Amino acid sequence: MNVLITGSNSGLGFETAKQLLAAGYTVIAACRNEAKAADTQKRLQELTGSDQIIPLAFDLGVLAEIRGAVDRLEVPVDVLICNAGLSYSEPTRYSKDGYEETFAVNHLGHFLLTRLLLAKYPERLHRITVVSSEAHRGNIGPFPEAKFETFREMAFPDDTGVDNWKEMGARRYVHSKLCNLIFAQELHRRLTQLGLDHIHVNAFNPGFIPETGLGRYTSDWNKFMMKYILPNMKLFIPAIRSVKQSAHDLIEVTLVHEDSGQYFDGNKSIFADDCCYDDKRGDELWDLSEELCNYEVPALDLVREATMG
């Protein structure tokens, strides 16, 4: 079975790839560029002794690179784990396509990748997990409340009057994790309506993992806390988890659980924020995402035709 994992070069993605390889799976290790992909392949081979690693280089923030990577794939994808993500606390950065970078990488890139893979491997791709976060609720720990009226604001932000980029960066991360959950729910709903119940789609909260590189763009003090202090707090704060445990849970949710349309906190199904189940919100995000991908997205109906024809 072939498993494609975005963000395979570090943190949760790397550990998940390592555990899957040890269990005998083939891992398509998706990384941001050729250098990272080659290095990831080398490190995984050294750690596991497996030669079932297929490096795949593309930038999730560049739509053309995603399309090119899917075109280059020569092995089918059975399982997709949308894991890669970023956050930053600087003035707004934009993707090559002109969209705010957090939204572009954390949501839009995964939206396009998923749709292209479903169209290319309609008879093989049957399990999809989107890594989200409890941060999607806002007002949790360092994360502020979600504050937006339309999803378009996330792609094209108005930065007028912004004077606290740390707060703005955290809010954009909250928004992107909310998009991850809404996308997973909407994809599940649409596949179910088409009678494609064999394709399981779930969202996953890995918890707070200090070992990941998500905070690499934050202050030196935060980096010190992430590296030396917080990892020792796992016994006292359940939300803090080791990357090894979260990878184990992610694999269980992706490959073992028979549920679909669920949100898992670790290996336990819980309810996400109410807005994640709002069909109107789901339609809005879906339609905007197709628009921002220049409508060059294969219709889900093609998946049904391929699997049932």
HUCOR-V123219 format. One record per residue. N is the residue number from 1. OMEGA is omega in radians with two decimals (none if undefined). Layout:
BEGIN
N/OMEGA  N/OMEGA
END
This chain:
BEGIN
1/-3.08  2/-3.08  3/3.07  4/-3.13  5/3.03  6/-3.10  7/-3.06  8/-3.00  9/-3.09  10/2.99  11/-3.07  12/-3.13  13/-3.13  14/-3.14  15/3.10  16/3.09  17/-3.13  18/-3.13  19/3.12  20/3.10  21/3.12  22/-3.14  23/3.06  24/3.13  25/2.96  26/-3.10  27/2.98  28/-3.00  29/-3.13  30/-3.12  31/-2.97  32/-3.13  33/-3.06  34/-3.11  35/3.14  36/-3.13  37/3.14  38/3.13  39/3.12  40/3.11  41/-3.12  42/-3.10  43/3.14  44/3.09  45/-3.14  46/-3.08  47/-3.03  48/-3.06  49/-3.11  50/3.03  51/-3.12  52/-3.12  53/3.12  54/3.13  55/3.14  56/-3.06  57/2.99  58/3.13  59/3.14  60/3.13  61/-3.12  62/-3.03  63/-3.13  64/3.12  65/3.10  66/3.14  67/3.14  68/-3.14  69/3.13  70/3.10  71/-3.09  72/-3.07  73/-3.13  74/3.07  75/3.14  76/3.09  77/3.10  78/-3.05  79/3.12  80/3.05  81/3.14  82/-2.97  83/-2.99  84/3.11  85/3.09  86/2.96  87/3.10  88/-3.09  89/-3.09  90/3.03  91/-2.97  92/3.03  93/-3.10  94/3.08  95/3.13  96/-3.13  97/3.05  98/-3.13  99/3.11  100/-2.89  101/3.13  102/3.11  103/-3.08  104/-3.08  105/-3.01  106/-3.14  107/-2.91  108/3.13  109/3.12  110/3.08  111/-3.11  112/-3.14  113/-3.12  114/-3.11  115/-3.14  116/-3.14  117/3.08  118/-3.13  119/-3.09  120/-3.09  121/-3.05  122/-3.11  123/-3.09  124/-3.07  125/-3.05  126/3.09  127/-3.11  128/3.07  129/3.12  130/-3.13  131/3.12  132/-3.12  133/3.01  134/3.07  135/-3.11  136/-3.12  137/-3.06  138/-3.14  139/3.07  140/3.14  141/-3.11  142/-3.03  143/3.13  144/3.11  145/3.01  146/-3.10  147/3.12  148/3.07  149/3.12  150/3.11  151/3.12  152/3.11  153/3.14  154/-3.13  155/-3.09  156/-3.04  157/3.00  158/-3.06  159/-3.13  160/3.07  161/3.13  162/3.11  163/3.14  164/-3.06  165/3.08  166/3.11  167/-3.13  168/3.11  169/3.11  170/3.13  171/3.11  172/3.07  173/3.07  174/-3.13  175/-3.10  176/3.12  177/3.03  178/3.10  179/3.12  180/-3.13  181/3.14  182/3.10  183/3.14  184/3.13  185/-3.10  186/3.10  187/3.09  188/-3.11  189/-3.08  190/3.09  191/3.12  192/3.12  193/3.14  194/-3.13  195/-3.11  196/-3.08  197/-3.12  198/3.10  199/-3.11  200/3.12  201/3.12  202/3.03  203/-3.00  204/3.01  205/-3.11  206/-3.02  207/3.13  208/-3.06  209/-3.10  210/-3.07  211/-3.09  212/-3.12  213/-3.04  214/-3.09  215/-3.04  216/-3.14  217/-3.12  218/-3.07  219/3.11  220/3.13  221/3.11  222/3.11  223/3.11  224/3.12  225/-3.10  226/-3.03  227/-2.96  228/-3.01  229/-3.01  230/3.12  231/-3.13  232/-3.10  233/-3.07  234/-3.11  235/-3.04  236/-3.11  237/-3.06  238/-3.11  239/3.09  240/-3.07  241/3.06  242/3.13  243/3.12  244/3.14  245/-3.12  246/3.10  247/3.09  248/3.13  249/-3.14  250/3.12  251/3.12  252/3.13  253/-3.05  254/-2.97  255/-3.02  256/-3.08  257/-3.14  258/3.12  259/3.04  260/-3.12  261/-3.09  262/3.01  263/-3.08  264/2.96  265/-2.93  266/3.12  267/-3.13  268/3.12  269/3.11  270/3.08  271/3.03  272/3.06  273/-3.05  274/-3.06  275/3.14  276/-3.12  277/-3.13  278/-3.09  279/3.13  280/3.08  281/3.13  282/3.11  283/-3.11  284/-3.13  285/-3.13  286/-3.10  287/3.12  288/-3.12  289/3.08  290/3.11  291/-3.10  292/3.04  293/3.12  294/3.12  295/3.10  296/-3.08  297/-3.14  298/-3.14  299/3.11  300/3.12  301/-3.14  302/3.10  303/3.12  304/-3.13  305/-3.11  306/-3.07  307/-3.08  308/-3.12  309/none
END
